[in-house]
Amino acid sequence: MIAPQKSNDLIVCADWGTSSLRIYLVDLLDGTIIDSFSNDQGILSTFQQWQKDPGADRKIFYRNKLQLALDQLSVGASIIGIPLIASGMAGSSIGIQPIDYSPLPFDLNRGVMGYHFFEATIEHSNPLWILSGLEKPGDVMRGEEVQAMGWWSHFGKSGLHVLVLPGTHSKHLWIQDGVLVDFHSYFTGELYRLLLDHSILKPSVKEVHADDQIASRAFLRGLDASSNHHLLQELFRIRAKSVQQHLNAGNLPHYLSGLLIGSELRSLNDLISGETVHLAAGSSLIKWYLKALDHLGFENRINWAPGQIDQFTLTGQIQAWKRL
């Protein structure tokens, strides 16, 4: 199917991740965000809901979820017909429709991503483009490559750089002169939630608002424990420390966070040799990653403000859409 001509001055950008959906109405001329909406209807929960309704058409079910979010934009009916571009997990095996990954290397300046196009319908008011992700042997990503495109348009300096994108599945991207040449993925965020919610650690957890200094000390203890390089052993030691009352319930989440983030960043430290490290994280994670990078001695780095990660996503989506 051939997509229609793209002549609008507005676009709706959807960042549909594993755990959340964020949509933005954006002015294509100057990049201004006109309106936005977000909820916790990520791809994983949407997929699980669809599995419980075996008679539902998968594409319609997912597009209905998107439409409910679109309806929340304050401009309402005025967005009918405006192009909608989605990145992230929308094109994954648990998304609307699986889309083949594009290979490495990927030119952030001129690269054209794979996509699938859905026409607007009576029920679904916007034509929809779903972007593919990138792959290499043994690793895949969806969404972070779009953030990298947006980041590069803001940074754009030659040399070898490592872009660190924390999240449910953290990514470390190697970018040489504007070409994404390699990346590594980490289960950091998802493992954190799994262990707190579904493991033997759960009875020991008391997620309370801890004093910043106390929380920081627990986090740093976890960071130091990650130097052991025996993560499975250290995870059980959290249970032992709790039982033996060497780690109280309120501090356990911070200690675990330090252990997991420390394990992730020590892996990065083993791979770099002078590259500039760029940290681009949201507001909920940047404090802890900054603390970890400082504690572990990452000196050659650039820290991007939390609000910029959303702008990177939007800029990258618009660039990707214009190249289709």
Phi, psi and omega in degrees: 000132180271128179289150180288168176297144184255093187246003184285156173265354179237156176213147172256124180253129179242124174254098186255097183266187181298319188244356182206161175235126177234130178234147183223136169265121190235140172280118183293335185287319183233002178078009181293134174277116182275323180200160180207162178204145177216154174209181182263020179273066178289175183298321183296311180293325177295318178297317180295322177294319180296322179298332180279357180234072191300339180275353185279137172292126187300311183297317180294319180302312181291318180293330174298319177298317177298318182296321177300321178290318179300323181294343181277345177298135190296337182280352172055237189296343183292349179268000180301130178087348179289137181302141178239121178244133184237133173235179184096224187270006182299328181259018182273180180294343176248016181262200181299311179204129179298134179237134181300142177287153169269152185272164167275157352288157181232123181281114182291340180277322189228356185297141179251124182273154171290159181201167170230138184250135174240131178289156171291150178228179177299319182279332186238107198282352187233135171298140190236128171249125176252125182275148174280180173245200179238156179218157167217168179304121176084007180203149180215159172207150175223118176110318183293330178295328176291318176299322179295321177299316178293319178299315183296325180293334177273327187262291169062032179256144182292168181111183180257124183229150176244119179261117181261121182239091180293154178169197177306314173236095184296147180233141171241117186250129176264122185235118181249112177050043177085006178246125178282111189254341182197161174201158177226139182249148181225143185274022195305302185293318181292320179296322177304311181291320179300316182291320180289327188261337191224011182246182178295345178286339187303314180298340182268355187268136171225097184280096179240164177284106183269151172306139185303318181293319179293316178298319180295320179296319178296319179298316180293325175298318177296319177302314180296323179295333180292346178292345180297332182063014174241076190300317182298321178293317181293328177296318178290328179297334174299316177299315181296316179299323180291313180298321182275005176063034172264356180212114184280163188298326181290334181269345186303314180301322181289321177298314179298317178301315178298319180297315184287315178295321177298318178298317178298311186285332174294326175297319177296317181299329179287342187257335185272156178213062177104354179295150173283129179263128178250124177258121176232101186227157175286173187296332183283341186244337190298323180303316185284323177291323175298315179298319181292316180297320176297311185295326183268001171085026176279099185265325183274083185209163175233130180256124179264143183296147183306320182294342183286336183296321177294321179293323176301316181299312182295315179299316179295319179298316180295318178298315180299317182296318181294336182272350183290000000 
